[in-house]
Amino acid sequence: MHLKRNFFMKRLTYHFPAFVIAIMSAVTVYSQKEPPPPPPPPKPPKVAMKEAGPTVTIDEFYKSNPSVSRVYPLKEKKIMIERKDGTREKYNLSDQIEKENFLNKYGALPLVPPPPPPPPLKKVT
């Protein structure tokens, strides 16, 4: 009887630490949470120029208005005109009077290219 007990104890002392390590590693692996999904990319600003009136390409707009050096959207339905003499004009295209003033002065709305996408987010580890 003593021999069987001694054999069992030797086996237990050799295999028990391996068993404990295996259980601890399994518990840590399965208890880790999945990382949250990355945030969705930011949406570009809504610039609905087509709804405001007749449109032309940006090149055609510059050809028909040689005094304009740059055109760019500000916010939703707002546009900024930079003239070659350095003056800036801001138009709110949702306001009917300002839209008519713009169309009377410049003829048509330019199809302004969308703003460039923001740079990708860096992962912090």
Secondary structure, DSSP 4 states (H G I P E B T S, - for coil): -HHHHHHHHHHHHHHHHHHHHHHHHHHHHHHPPPPPPPPPPPPPP----TTTS-EEEHHHHHHH-TTEEEEEE-STTEEEEEETTS-EEEEETTSHHHHHHHHHHHSSEEEPPPPPPPPPPPPP-
